[in-house]
Structure formats: C-alpha cells, structure tokens
Amino acid sequence: MSVFHSIILGVMQGIGEFLPVSSSAHLALAPYIFGWSDQGQAYDVMLHLGTLLAVVIYFARDWFGIFRDAVLRKPGTDGKMLWYLIAATVPAGAAGVLLEKTTENIFRNPLWIACALIVFSGFIYFADRTARQELGGDKINLKDAVIIGLAQCIALMPGASRSGMTMMAALFLGYSRPFSARFSFLLSTPIIFGAGIMKAMELSAGDIDAAFVFGLISSFVTGLAVISFFMSWIKKRTLLPFIIYRILLGLFIIFLVFK
C-alpha cells in the first residue's frame, strides 16, 4: 500500500468514525470504488487507533473526571459514569469476538453495505426527528447505558455506523443530541482500544511501514478536527445532512454494483 492510499484511508476513518456515516463502510468500499487492493479488516481496525488517540485527547478532561469520581466514589452521575460505560461496552465487545469472522467475510460485501447505509438512515432519521431531548447527562442510568451498548452491536455491520447507532438509541431514550454525541464518543474509547489490541497481535514487524504510520497520523488529525466540528454542530443542528449523504452513497454503490 502506498503512503497516499494510507493517508486517504486515514482521512476516511477520521471522518467516518465520529460522524454517523460509518467509517467501516467507507474503508470497505474504498478498494471497490478506487480499484485498490483490499487492505483487510486488520488494517482498518489499526487505523481506529488514530481516532482512539483523538477521542482520548479531546475528552481528556472528561476521562480524568470520570476516573477520579469513580475511584473516590463521589456521588452523582460522574461517579457512576465509568461503570455505565463499562456496562455499555460489554455487549459490543462480546458480539465483536463472537462474530469476527462473519463481519470479515459477509458484511464487507458492497451491496450489503449499501443496503445498511440506506436502511439504517431511516432509523437514525426517525430518532433524530422525534427526539424529545428532555434528558441530559445527569439522567443517565444503568438500563439506558446497556440499551445504548446493545445498539452499538448493530455497528458490527459496515454501513450501520457505531456513532449513528449509539446516538440513535440515546435519542430514542429521550437524551439531548449533545449528550448523545458525548456518550457515544466516550463509549468508542474502550471498544476501539479492545479491537485494536486484538488486531495488533496479528501484525508483524514488517507491517509497520511508512504507509502504516501515515495512515495512523492522518486518522488522528482528521478525527480530532471532526470531533470538534461535530460537537459544535450538534448543539444547534440536526443529523439530516449526514442522513442524506448516507442515502446518496448507498444509492451510488447500488448503481456501481448493477451498472
């Protein structure tokens, strides 16, 4: 893989991980659209480590408060947030281990991805359109955290979008868009870390080349910029532009498949 290709893939990962448009779909579709050789899911997951670093740095103050309050057993939401995030991570972590081969062999089919992009756009739109937005972070509880975590399992299918599914669930539960985005991004940290560690074990020293490094750097820089943009956007605007993009991309892929 050339450095140019890895940078493009890194940018796709940085944008798709935090916008509800599915980074895994874009990474799986890139070889199909551009005529490149498939980089494989292991490389895709390693690109996630760049966005992992981005979300850790952006939410460093939040993570410090979460761990501090959990250790000190400080009463209130922040004192329980760590345990809510752990509870929400368990379903997706277990599903990822059990369905790893299925996601690699079946869900990376372009037509499947196109259908997932379009179908799940409808669910995201309905959640965004009907969201009550009555609840903030002070109302999160264990039951809701687990429901959001279960929704994250759907994102094992490229095209669903991890951020899209978790935000959709939070919105259906009545949480505000800003908190839904914040919880979704915090929730991405343990799941990306776990998947990255598993795939890192499959890499050899020869896999760590210039292209690999530039891919990680581009996903980190892009991810950091996109988080900042999206957290600002979601305070005043809806998810409609991203939903429209998902549908158009899905239709474009279907056109390419059947042309």
Summary of the structure (lengths in Angstrom):
residues: 259
radius of gyration: 17.7
end to end distance: 28.1
largest distance: 60.7
contacts: 925
relative contact order: 0.21
helix: 79%
strand: 1%
